[in-house]
Amino acid sequence: MNAERIYLSSPDVGELEEQHVLSAIKSGWVAPLGPDVNAFEDELTARIGVDHAVALSSGTAALHLALLGIGVKPGDVVLTSTMTFAATANAIVYTGAEPFFIDSDPVTGNISPGLLEEALTQLRAAGERVAAIVPVDLLGKAADYTALEDIAARFDVPLISDAAEALGATHAGRPAGSFGRASVLSFNGNKIMTTSGGGALLTNDEKLAQHARYLATQARQPVAHYEHVDIGYNYRLSNLLAALGRAQLQRLDEMIARRRELRERYKEIFAAVEGASVLGADGDEHDNVWLTAVLVNREKTGWTAGELSEALAARDIESRPLWKPMHLQPVFAGSRGMIDGSSEALFRTGLTLPSGSALTAEQRERVFGAITEFLAA
Ligand SMILES: *Cc1c(COP(=O)(O)O)cnc(C)c1O
């Protein structure tokens, strides 16, 4: 038996990335900023069709600066998806604002526009200041921005899109990362493409981009001595990592295509199983299919997502539940929200499966073989 562990989503880096990082080192631009940062930003704006990109040290930093950039402040309320990674909610808390969690559309897991509208109506009636809406593109499927942009416009609340998982996806023909006042990408090691660690803020608002650059470089005034009138952050992406990002961006479509092959195989396997289905499989030709998750109705399958996970673990194959909803997290106990149970149901029944573009043909067959064996048992 092959003892090599198979992970959910390992970095997919090779020769092209090596060349780019080496030539950045050889060019002498090891100092944090440099030509690869500028070029990476230009290539991101071209890819996503926005005017400005600011390369940052993480997606979390990008969320923080986007929220600060639209004026989110202590005491404000920010509405976000409960079905997300903690970074979304944490960035809201960094600003001193209160995260208010909205439950999921049961089919996609993305924020429910209906519940969002209900929450906005109630908060407005109570006279509370809602400073932003932060939808999240779950596992690489863009949220329903047609509905969300309409709601944001009617309530006159700015929208910041957490597209950390969705680079390469589209909604209604528009790229993920191009919605709202600003969008956020992550290039963490497990994302669709990586700079080992990094993120970006994308926007068409020049002032917002400038302000983010300024805050990300310790809020230094443009004078020779170190002069400060604001509290700043050290949030910029380094030049070496930007070089890695440029190579990854060149390979993005190829990496998405490889993940899509995996998605198609999973769909085939589970299509034959009564009670099992792939999350968000309908219309997934517009997704970047970052992670594939299976939903398990134990009454029909006779087995649970946890049992499948254990069977895979016994073969050294990683799988994980979907994000545990934020309103169930101890750190957010007592937080407010508009919750109808949809995300809890997804959390209880969902399992994310190995989806990485770096999986070899042999590793893929090991995963499919293990699932097929489990289903036959
Ligand atoms: C990964 C992720 C982030 C955070 O990005 P980092 O680069 O790891 O800081 C934020 N939101 C979502 C939805 C993510 O998946």
PDBQT file of the ligand as one rigid body, heavy atoms in Angstrom, charges set to zero:
ROOT
HETATM    1  C1  LIG A 401      -8.525  31.681   3.013  1.00  0.00    +0.000 C 
HETATM    2  C2  LIG A 401      -9.656  32.588   3.294  1.00  0.00    +0.000 A 
HETATM    3  C3  LIG A 401      -9.463  33.868   3.849  1.00  0.00    +0.000 A 
HETATM    4  C4  LIG A 401      -8.149  34.342   4.409  1.00  0.00    +0.000 C 
HETATM    5  O1  LIG A 401      -7.111  34.386   3.545  1.00  0.00    +0.000 OA
HETATM    6  P1  LIG A 401      -5.604  34.326   4.120  1.00  0.00    +0.000 P 
HETATM    7  O2  LIG A 401      -4.795  34.657   2.908  1.00  0.00    +0.000 OA
HETATM    8  O3  LIG A 401      -5.379  32.949   4.621  1.00  0.00    +0.000 OA
HETATM    9  O4  LIG A 401      -5.502  35.361   5.172  1.00  0.00    +0.000 OA
HETATM   10  C5  LIG A 401     -10.551  34.702   3.989  1.00  0.00    +0.000 A 
HETATM   11  N1  LIG A 401     -11.784  34.298   3.638  1.00  0.00    +0.000 NA
HETATM   12  C6  LIG A 401     -12.016  33.084   3.127  1.00  0.00    +0.000 A 
HETATM   13  C7  LIG A 401     -13.400  32.726   2.735  1.00  0.00    +0.000 C 
HETATM   14  C8  LIG A 401     -10.967  32.182   2.954  1.00  0.00    +0.000 A 
HETATM   15  O5  LIG A 401     -11.213  30.951   2.496  1.00  0.00    +0.000 OA
ENDROOT
TORSDOF 0
